[in-house]
């Protein structure tokens, strides 16, 4: 009898934004294996365009804070000018003051379980 391999049910739709391809690939694998549908953006400009044009909408944005062209904080401000309810997790290798209204923060490097737990928590928050 052949084994049937089923893909996990989708747990949420996430826009993943990071200018470092290896970081995006690693996070995509981690969250994709967890059943999340992942769409990638290469920088803040790309993220704004993809979020605003998305159908169906994204449930969460996982976004790097420090990127060229448009950083994560600026991208979130633009996204929220169209979608004030947008939820996000900001990722950063550095530390600086950021407005975290309806956003979580995760310091790089992070543990896989920290990321998964924060994604779950963010998606469950009202």
C-alpha positions in Angstrom: 0.0 0.0 0.0 1.4 3.4 -1.0 1.8 6.1 1.6 -0.3 9.2 1.0 1.6 12.4 1.8 -0.8 15.3 2.5 0.3 18.9 2.7 -0.6 20.6 5.9 -3.6 22.7 5.9 -2.9 26.4 5.5 -2.8 28.2 8.8 -2.6 31.7 7.5 -1.2 33.8 4.7 2.0 35.6 5.4 4.0 38.2 3.5 7.7 37.6 4.2 9.9 40.6 3.6 13.7 40.6 3.8 16.4 41.8 1.4 18.6 38.8 2.2 17.6 35.9 0.1 19.1 33.3 2.4 17.1 34.7 5.4 13.9 34.6 3.3 14.5 31.0 2.2 15.2 29.8 5.7 12.1 31.5 7.1 10.0 30.4 4.2 11.0 26.8 4.8 10.3 27.0 8.5 6.9 28.6 8.2 5.9 26.7 5.1 6.5 23.5 6.9 4.3 24.8 9.6 1.4 25.1 7.2 1.5 28.8 6.4 1.2 30.1 2.9 4.2 32.4 2.3 4.6 35.1 -0.3 8.0 36.8 -0.5 9.0 40.4 -1.1 12.6 41.5 -1.6 12.3 44.9 0.1 9.9 47.5 1.5 8.8 48.8 -1.8 8.0 45.3 -3.1 6.2 44.6 0.2 3.9 47.7 0.0 2.9 46.8 -3.6 2.3 43.1 -2.8 0.3 43.8 0.3 -1.9 46.5 -1.2 -2.6 44.3 -4.3 -3.1 41.0 -2.5 -6.2 39.0 -3.0 -6.9 37.3 -0.6 -5.4 39.6 1.9 -2.4 38.7 4.1 -3.0 37.7 7.7 0.5 38.8 8.8 3.6 40.5 7.6 7.1 39.2 8.8 9.4 42.1 7.8 13.0 43.0 8.3 13.5 46.4 9.8 16.8 47.3 8.1 16.5 47.2 4.3 17.6 49.5 1.4 15.1 51.7 -0.5 12.4 51.5 2.1 12.9 50.0 5.6 10.5 47.9 7.5 9.1 50.7 9.6 8.5 52.9 6.6 6.9 50.1 4.6 4.5 49.3 7.5 3.5 53.0 7.7 2.6 53.0 4.0 0.8 49.6 4.2 -1.2 50.9 7.2 -2.2 54.0 5.4 -4.2 51.7 3.2 -4.9 48.9 5.7 -4.7 50.2 9.3 -5.5 46.7 10.7 -2.3 45.1 9.2 -0.4 43.0 11.8 3.4 42.5 11.6 6.5 41.0 13.2 9.5 43.2 12.8 12.9 41.4 12.5 16.2 43.1 13.2 19.8 42.4 13.8 20.2 45.7 15.5 18.4 47.6 18.2 16.7 50.9 17.9 13.5 52.7 18.9 10.5 51.6 16.8 6.8 52.2 17.1 5.4 48.7 17.8 1.7 49.5 17.7 0.1 46.2 16.6 3.5 44.8 15.9 5.8 42.3 17.5 9.6 42.5 17.5 12.1 39.6 17.1 15.8 40.1 17.4 18.1 38.3 14.9 19.4 35.7 15.3 16.4 34.0 16.7 15.4 30.5 17.6 13.0 28.7 15.3 10.6 28.1 18.1 10.6 31.8 19.0 9.6 32.6 15.4 6.9 30.0 15.3 5.5 31.0 18.7 5.4 34.7 17.8 3.7 34.0 14.4 1.0 31.9 16.2 0.6 34.6 18.9 0.3 37.4 16.3 -2.3 35.5 14.2 -4.4 34.7 17.2 -4.4 38.3 18.5 -7.6 40.2 17.7 
